[in-house]
């Protein structure tokens, strides 16, 4: 893991090995009725970009919404170990981890040795994030791949805007979905969230439209407090 001198030990390599195994062979089991692995899992090259971006940011605390088969979670865990924080922390929120995925994603995180860095929350993100914000929890970055209903994405992003430190990052998967993209557009248009297209430039795109699957946002610093009269339409 992270050594006393702040350098990464053997932990990142162990996580990288689990990531390669998952990408090459899929999860160790596929529960009956569970969503398809290839459909719900962030592709490996996108995961690599997320990892590299978080390492560059020297992220120490990350909130993630959606675990599923742990593709992105493993990449985030590897990034946290490589970034050099003495107290890396990864809060993973997924109310369906045991009901839909039979705990496979969490087992993969534990098998990679990340259970002393990561913690799994099975409450809905829209409720749990509110509690984190209430206690003043702070994160350097967030990765969002949870509900794709507009209202749920909007609520997730609202509370992450309070939890992620000013100047931090919010990474949003499946932004090519109209419901997800529309929710993000509000924060970009009205609250000054700054898109970073170059950060994930080599990621997966929609063959039909060319739109990127994943988008990174830099949060403004300080946090804005716009007047309600300044509202700008975002769709």
Buried (B, 14 or more C-beta within 10 A) or exposed (E): BBEEEEEBEEBBEBBBEBBEBBBEEEBEEBBEEBBEBEEBBBBBEBBBBBBBBBBEBEBBBBBBBBBBBBBBBBBBBBBBBBBBBEEBBBBBBBBBBBEBBBBBBBBBBBBBBBBEBBEBBBEBBBEBBBEBBEEEBBBBBBBBBBBBEBEBBBBBBBBBBBBBBEBBBBBBBBBBBEBBBBBBBBBBBBBBBEBBEEBBEEBBBEEEEEEBBBBBBBBBEEBBEEEEEEEEEEE
